[in-house]
Amino acid sequence: MKFDKTKWEIREDVGLPSSYRKKMLKDLTTNYKLVGIKYSQLVDFLGEPNLKDSISLGYDIIIDFGNDIDPVNIKTLEFSFSKDSVISSFKIVEWKK
């Protein structure tokens, strides 16, 4: 599915990311310049990150709770940035219980 900012920003119940993010991930990471842009440009493009610290930020792609209150699968698109706020790399991180 082609990246669509409006669909990217949709949140499901309880603030979970929409299923659109998973469908758009390949197009986003393949066809858009994400490395080398400023932090502020990335936030303008993708919206506010779900995770942020002094050297990285991340966007939730999947949070699956299964039948439990604790997640059983989490997939995140994580970006690293330099001290001059330029995106230096990104990676997809997945955790499964």
Secondary structure as UniProt FT lines:
FT   HELIX           5..8
FT   HELIX           13..15
FT   HELIX           20..31
FT   TURN            35..36
FT   HELIX           39..46
FT   STRAND          51..52
FT   STRAND          56..64
FT   TURN            66..67
FT   STRAND          73..81
FT   TURN            83..84
FT   STRAND          86..96
//
